[in-house]
Amino acid sequence: MESRKVHVQDGVGNEYDLIEADGTLFPDYFAEDPVQRLIDVKSMTGKDDDVIIAAYPKAGTHWVWEIANMLLQGSAEYHTSMKEAQMLELTGSSGADALDSPRVFNTHLRFEQLPADMIKRNCKIIYVTRNPKDMAVSRYCHNVKGSVGYKGTFTNYLPLYMDGKVAFGSWFDYTIKWNTTLREEKDYPIHTVCYELLKRDTLNQVQKLADFLGVKIDQSVLQDICDKCDFNKLKEGYINSKKLFDEKENPLSYTFRKGEIGDWKNWFTVAQNEQFDGALQTKMAEISKTFIYE
């Protein structure tokens, strides 16, 4: 396994760098040695009660991670850390070993890149999905305001997103690979959370998640968790309860945006929407999956 720098250009003068390792594109700040980090992640020692949340960037990882932690704690209290402090590919084994159980990890990695020992132990996985058009918009805003510092317009950015020239690679490839995992690993404990269903029917979807995690919880506490994880309250919770990595940086400016379904309509032109739909039909033809766009 080797790594290489990938210089991305949008054709109108805007650019950023990524690192490719094990067939995956990572942010250039991913690690000093991305290959060694992936090896380190793969060799992590698991615990039987570990939980992994897997999702493509901007699918709702923060939201589901907070809910899962509350369910396992049995209380509607925000975790004191940011979810990045329990992100497999950022923390590595040393960071993971320092965490108290139950450990709720999150990741943008593929199934085959996850810690082998955790998979051997049948550690539960929560796979989060969201419609790709809203994710494209959210990802663009994240890359403009976050450390990537992209300077182009959404029109400049969308072709890069569709071609997979973004951190963690193509959404199409990522989704196809995870759907293959779901099909081939039918006996593995994986629970799928759909962002839009969680938004529309929060109480029922959180109850299903609690059942998957084996958590018996009072209905009043369950309701409190749903209330505390409402988008606006969750955003406030980050301001008041999180230990930030850098006090000078405000991740709220790009971590949380609108949390809505269908905002893509305010960004996509008719031509862009037709082009995206065409890519979905071509690249996702073998996947019998529909997405909720409004």
C-alpha positions as CSV (number, residue, x, y, z in Angstrom):
1,M,0.0,0.0,0.0
2,E,1.4,3.4,-1.0
3,S,0.1,7.0,-0.8
4,R,0.3,9.8,-3.3
5,K,-0.7,13.5,-3.4
6,V,-3.6,14.4,-5.6
7,H,-3.9,18.0,-6.8
8,V,-7.5,18.8,-7.7
9,Q,-8.4,21.7,-10.0
10,D,-11.8,22.9,-11.0
11,G,-10.7,24.4,-14.4
12,V,-11.3,28.0,-13.3
13,G,-8.4,28.5,-11.0
14,N,-9.6,27.0,-7.8
15,E,-7.7,24.0,-6.3
16,Y,-7.0,21.9,-3.3
17,D,-4.9,18.9,-2.3
18,L,-5.9,15.4,-1.3
19,I,-4.0,12.2,-0.4
20,E,-4.8,8.8,-2.0
21,A,-4.1,5.7,0.1
22,D,-5.7,2.2,-0.3
23,G,-7.8,3.5,-3.2
24,T,-9.4,6.2,-1.0
25,L,-8.9,10.0,-1.2
26,F,-8.3,11.6,2.2
27,P,-7.9,15.3,3.2
28,D,-4.3,16.4,3.1
29,Y,-4.5,16.9,6.9
30,F,-5.6,13.3,7.4
31,A,-2.3,12.0,8.9
32,E,1.4,12.4,8.5
33,D,1.5,8.9,7.2
34,P,-2.0,7.9,5.8
35,V,-0.9,4.4,4.9
36,Q,0.4,3.7,8.4
37,R,-2.8,5.2,9.9
38,L,-5.0,2.8,7.8
39,I,-2.9,-0.1,8.9
40,D,-3.2,1.1,12.5
41,V,-7.0,1.4,12.2
42,K,-7.2,-2.1,10.7
43,S,-5.2,-3.6,13.6
44,M,-7.1,-1.8,16.5
45,T,-8.2,-4.0,19.4
46,G,-12.0,-4.0,19.8
47,K,-14.3,-4.5,22.6
48,D,-17.5,-6.5,22.4
49,D,-19.7,-3.4,23.1
50,D,-18.0,-1.1,20.5
51,V,-20.4,0.6,18.0
52,I,-19.3,2.0,14.7
53,I,-21.3,4.6,12.8
54,A,-20.4,4.6,9.1
55,A,-21.5,7.3,6.7
56,Y,-20.3,9.3,3.7
57,P,-19.5,12.9,4.7
58,K,-22.5,15.1,5.4
59,A,-25.0,12.2,5.7
60,G,-25.8,13.1,9.3
61,T,-23.0,11.5,11.2
62,H,-22.9,14.1,14.1
63,W,-26.7,13.7,14.6
64,V,-26.7,9.9,14.7
65,W,-23.5,9.7,16.8
66,E,-25.1,12.0,19.4
67,I,-28.3,10.0,19.5
68,A,-26.5,6.7,19.8
69,N,-24.4,8.0,22.7
70,M,-27.5,9.2,24.5
71,L,-29.2,5.9,24.1
72,L,-26.3,3.9,25.4
73,Q,-25.9,6.4,28.4
74,G,-29.6,6.2,29.1
75,S,-29.9,10.0,29.3
76,A,-30.4,13.0,27.1
77,E,-27.0,14.5,27.8
78,Y,-24.7,15.7,25.0
79,H,-21.3,14.0,24.8
80,T,-18.6,16.3,26.0
81,S,-16.3,15.6,23.0
82,M,-16.8,16.4,19.4
83,K,-17.5,13.3,17.2
84,E,-14.1,13.8,15.5
85,A,-12.5,12.8,18.8
86,Q,-14.0,9.3,18.3
87,M,-13.4,9.1,14.5
88,L,-11.4,6.0,13.7
89,E,-9.3,7.5,10.9
90,L,-8.5,10.6,12.9
91,T,-7.8,9.1,16.4
92,G,-6.0,5.9,15.5
93,S,-5.5,3.2,18.1
94,S,-3.9,5.4,20.7
95,G,-6.9,7.7,20.8
96,A,-9.3,4.8,20.8
97,D,-7.6,3.0,23.7
98,A,-8.1,6.0,25.9
99,L,-11.9,6.0,25.5
100,D,-14.3,4.6,28.1
101,S,-16.8,2.0,27.1
102,P,-19.2,1.8,25.5
103,R,-17.2,3.4,22.7
104,V,-19.2,4.8,19.8
105,F,-16.9,5.4,16.9
106,N,-17.7,7.1,13.6
107,T,-16.0,6.7,10.3
108,H,-16.1,7.5,6.6
109,L,-14.2,4.3,5.8
110,R,-15.4,1.2,3.9
111,F,-16.3,-2.0,5.6
112,E,-13.1,-3.8,4.6
113,Q,-11.0,-0.9,6.1
114,L,-12.6,-1.2,9.5
115,P,-10.7,-2.8,12.5
116,A,-10.5,-6.5,11.9
117,D,-10.9,-7.3,15.5
118,M,-14.1,-5.3,15.8
119,I,-15.5,-7.1,12.8
120,K,-14.5,-10.5,14.3
121,R,-16.3,-9.5,17.5
122,N,-19.5,-8.7,15.5
123,C,-19.4,-5.1,16.8
124,K,-22.6,-3.3,15.8
125,I,-22.5,-1.0,12.8
126,I,-24.9,1.9,12.1
127,Y,-24.9,2.8,8.4
128,V,-26.3,6.3,7.7
129,T,-27.7,7.3,4.3
130,R,-29.0,10.6,2.9
131,N,-30.1,11.8,-0.5
132,P,-26.9,12.7,-2.5
133,K,-28.1,16.0,-3.8
134,D,-28.5,17.6,-0.3
135,M,-25.2,16.0,0.6
136,A,-23.5,17.6,-2.4
137,V,-24.8,21.1,-1.3
138,S,-23.8,20.5,2.3
139,R,-20.4,19.2,1.3
140,Y,-19.8,22.3,-0.9
141,C,-20.7,24.7,2.0
142,H,-18.4,22.6,4.3
143,N,-15.5,22.8,2.0
144,V,-15.9,26.5,1.4
145,K,-16.1,27.4,5.2
146,G,-13.9,24.6,6.6
147,S,-10.2,23.9,6.3
148,V,-10.3,23.0,2.6
149,G,-11.1,26.7,1.9
150,Y,-12.5,26.1,-1.6
151,K,-13.0,29.4,-3.4
152,G,-15.2,28.3,-6.4
153,T,-18.9,28.4,-6.9
154,F,-21.3,25.4,-6.5
155,T,-21.4,25.2,-10.3
156,N,-17.6,24.8,-10.3
157,Y,-17.7,22.3,-7.4
158,L,-20.5,19.9,-8.5
159,P,-18.5,18.2,-11.3
160,L,-15.7,17.5,-8.8
161,Y,-18.2,16.0,-6.4
162,M,-19.7,13.8,-9.1
163,D,-16.3,12.7,-10.3
164,G,-15.3,11.7,-6.7
165,K,-12.5,14.3,-6.6
166,V,-13.3,15.1,-2.9
167,A,-12.1,13.7,0.4
168,F,-13.2,10.1,0.9
169,G,-13.8,9.8,-2.8
170,S,-16.9,9.2,-4.9
171,W,-20.3,9.1,-3.2
172,F,-21.4,6.7,-5.9
173,D,-18.5,4.2,-5.3
174,Y,-18.9,4.5,-1.5
175,T,-22.6,3.8,-1.6
176,I,-22.2,0.9,-4.1
177,K,-19.6,-0.7,-1.8
178,W,-21.7,-0.4,1.3
179,N,-24.7,-1.8,-0.5
180,T,-22.5,-4.7,-1.5
181,T,-21.6,-5.1,2.1
182,L,-25.2,-5.1,3.2
183,R,-26.0,-7.7,0.6
184,E,-23.1,-10.0,1.2
185,E,-22.9,-9.6,5.0
186,K,-26.5,-10.4,5.8
187,D,-25.7,-12.1,9.1
188,Y,-23.6,-9.1,10.3
189,P,-25.3,-6.7,12.7
190,I,-25.7,-3.6,10.6
191,H,-28.6,-1.2,11.0
192,T,-29.4,1.4,8.3
193,V,-30.5,4.9,9.4
194,C,-32.0,7.1,6.7
195,Y,-31.5,10.8,7.3
196,E,-34.8,11.8,5.9
197,L,-36.8,9.2,7.8
198,L,-35.0,10.2,11.0
199,K,-36.0,13.8,10.3
200,R,-39.7,13.1,9.5
201,D,-40.4,10.4,12.2
202,T,-37.7,10.9,14.8
203,L,-39.3,9.1,17.7
204,N,-40.0,5.9,15.8
205,Q,-36.6,5.9,14.1
206,V,-34.8,6.4,17.4
207,Q,-36.8,3.6,19.0
208,K,-35.7,1.3,16.2
209,L,-32.1,2.4,16.8
210,A,-32.5,1.7,20.5
211,D,-33.9,-1.8,19.7
212,F,-30.9,-2.5,17.5
213,L,-28.5,-1.4,20.2
214,G,-30.3,-3.6,22.7
215,V,-31.2,-0.6,24.9
216,K,-34.4,-0.7,27.0
217,I,-35.3,2.9,27.6
218,D,-38.2,4.7,29.2
219,Q,-40.4,6.5,26.7
220,S,-40.0,9.8,28.5
221,V,-36.2,9.6,28.2
222,L,-36.6,8.5,24.6
223,Q,-38.7,11.7,23.9
224,D,-36.1,13.8,25.7
225,I,-33.4,12.4,23.5
226,C,-35.4,13.2,20.4
227,D,-36.0,16.8,21.7
228,K,-32.4,17.4,22.6
229,C,-31.3,16.1,19.2
230,D,-33.6,18.5,17.3
231,F,-31.3,20.3,14.8
232,N,-31.4,23.7,16.5
233,K,-31.0,22.3,20.0
234,L,-28.1,20.1,18.9
235,K,-26.4,23.1,17.4
236,E,-26.8,24.9,20.7
237,G,-25.5,21.8,22.5
238,Y,-22.3,22.0,20.6
239,I,-21.8,25.6,21.7
240,N,-22.3,24.9,25.3
241,S,-21.0,21.4,25.9
242,K,-18.1,20.5,23.5
243,K,-14.4,20.5,24.1
244,L,-13.2,22.0,20.8
245,F,-9.9,21.0,19.3
246,D,-9.0,24.6,18.6
247,E,-10.6,27.5,20.6
248,K,-9.9,29.8,17.7
249,E,-11.9,27.7,15.3
250,N,-15.6,27.6,15.3
251,P,-16.7,24.3,13.7
252,L,-20.3,25.3,14.0
253,S,-19.8,27.5,11.0
254,Y,-19.5,24.5,8.7
255,T,-20.5,21.4,10.7
256,F,-24.1,22.5,11.1
257,R,-25.9,24.3,8.3
258,K,-29.7,24.0,7.8
259,G,-30.4,20.3,8.5
260,E,-33.3,20.4,6.0
261,I,-34.6,18.0,3.3
262,G,-34.8,19.4,-0.2
263,D,-32.5,22.5,0.1
264,W,-30.7,21.2,-3.0
265,K,-33.5,22.7,-5.1
266,N,-32.2,26.1,-4.1
267,W,-28.8,25.3,-5.6
268,F,-29.2,22.9,-8.5
269,T,-30.1,24.3,-12.0
270,V,-32.5,22.2,-14.1
271,A,-29.5,21.1,-16.3
272,Q,-27.4,20.1,-13.2
273,N,-30.3,18.1,-11.8
274,E,-30.8,16.3,-15.1
275,Q,-27.1,15.5,-15.3
276,F,-27.1,14.2,-11.7
277,D,-30.1,12.1,-12.3
278,G,-28.4,10.7,-15.4
279,A,-25.4,9.7,-13.3
280,L,-27.6,8.0,-10.8
281,Q,-29.3,6.0,-13.4
282,T,-26.0,5.0,-15.0
283,K,-23.8,4.4,-12.0
284,M,-26.4,3.1,-9.5
285,A,-28.3,0.9,-12.0
286,E,-27.6,-2.3,-10.1
287,I,-28.8,-0.9,-6.7
288,S,-32.5,-1.0,-6.1
289,K,-32.5,1.9,-3.8
290,T,-34.6,5.1,-3.8
291,F,-33.8,8.4,-2.1
292,I,-36.1,10.9,-0.5
293,Y,-35.5,14.3,-2.1
294,E,-38.2,16.5,-0.4
